[in-house]
């Protein structure tokens, strides 16, 4: 179980979860074999540049998680630990004011755990993204954004 987060907890960033409409009746379906991709848009809404760890290295790889809620229970979808870090070093995006970065989540990539096992079922749920960067010495040294932000819930269907 996960505690509910208030949406938009940080004034420097705005975050949006984008799950493409994939059915003729306007539903946002997530199916690993047909519609596995969704996106997170992080936008700098402050008057100054904001630095965010890139998601290919150890500092940013685990910062994005998803919370899906169905039947009154909330569960996490998060990245699995990678097998090794070839050439790992601290690397970050610099977002000027009003600029964005798009993070792609590919449920078919094998990187994510916590995707519901459906066994032919269809599960209506709500989904929200959470981006969190905890303070550490390198974030302080490079001036990388530290905090936690969550999107508004999006109605989806896991299939």
PyMOL commands that set and color helices and strands:
alter all, ss='L'
color gray80, all
select helices_A, chain A and resi 137-142
alter helices_A, ss='H'
color red, helices_A
select strands_A, chain A and resi 13-18+29-30+37-44+50-53+64-70+73-79+92-95+100-106+112-113+123-133+147-150+154-158
alter strands_A, ss='S'
color yellow, strands_A
deselect
rebuild
show_as cartoon
